[in-house]
């Protein structure tokens, strides 16, 4: 796994198949938790996603027609390989109470969307 995969993979598939590209899952599994301040701090997910989206932006700049990008995933959920141990979402789900807490990455990603990627630096 390397951020450059999100540049070279779409580039390869577009050159080979001449079709638009949709990234349907990209994200990072972590053992997130609600901190004492009531928030979920996940700087690793923000760093990971920033690096990958910068590479995808490079692919777009090189002419790859990326039509969509979907983060993996919006909500924490059951994962077949990891069960409930790892968390994938931008929103923390307390599985016992179903209370949802937006993570730091949620607000960050909203800013990335609102700025059409300018927040990536």
N, C-alpha and C positions, 0 to 999 in steps of 0.2 A: 504494500500500500504506500503510495506516494502521491502528493498533490498533483504532480505532473501527469498522472493517469487521467485526470479530468481535462487535460488538454489533448494528450495524444490519443486517447480512446475515441472521443468524438471525432477528432480529425481523421483517424484511420477509417472509422465506419462511414463517415461522409464521403471520403475519397473513394472508398470501395463500392458503396451502394448508392451514392448520389441521392440520399434521402435526408430530410430534416432530422434533427436530433432532439430527443427528449430525455433528460436525466430524470429517472423516476425514483431513485433512492440514492441519497448521499448523506451520510451523517456519522456520528460517533456514539458508541455505547459506553456509558460510564456508570459508576455507582453513585448517583446523585442522592442528596438528602436535603431536607428543609433545615436550614441553619437556625440558630437561636434568634436571629432577627426576623424570622418568618419567611425568608427568601431562599431561593435555590441558586447558588453561585456555581456556574459552570464555565469558567474561563477556558478550559481545555477545548470544549465544544466550539466556542467562539473562535479560538485560534485555528482549530482544525478546519472549520467551515470557511473561514477567511482565506486560508491557504488554497483550498480546493476551488473556491469561487474565483479567486484571482487567476488561477490556471484556466478555468472555463472561460473567463473573460478574454484571456489571451487567444483561446481557440476561436472565439467569436470575432476577435480582431483580425484573425487570419482567414476569415471567410467561412467558418463553419456555421451553418444556419441552425443555431440552437433555438428551438421553439418553446421549450419549457424546462424548468428546473423544479424539482420537488424534494424538499428536505425530508430526511428519514428520522423521525416522523413528527407529526404535530404533537401527539399525546404519547406518554409512556404507555407501553402495552406489553402483552405476553409475547415473548419471542421463543420460537420452537427450540432453538439451540440453547438459550440461556434462561428460559422461564421468565421469572420476575426479578432475577438478580441484577441484571443490567438494565439501564434506562436509556432510551433512544430519543425521546421527544423533546420538544421545546417547552412543553408544559408538563410539570410534575404531577403525577396522579397518585394520591394516597389510595391504595387498593382497598383498604378497609372501609374508609369513609367516602371514597370517590371525590374528595375535595381536590380541586385542581389549582395548582400554583404555577403561574408563568415563571419560567426560569430567566436568568439574566440573558441567556441566548435568545429568548423570545423577543425581548425589547430590542436587542441588537439586530436581530433578523428583520424586525419591522422597520428599523431604520435603513437597513440595506435595501429593502424593497422600496421604501418611500423615496430614497435617493437614486433609485435605478442603478445601484451598485457603487455610487460615489463614496459611500461610507466604508467601502473596502480599502480605501487609500490607494 
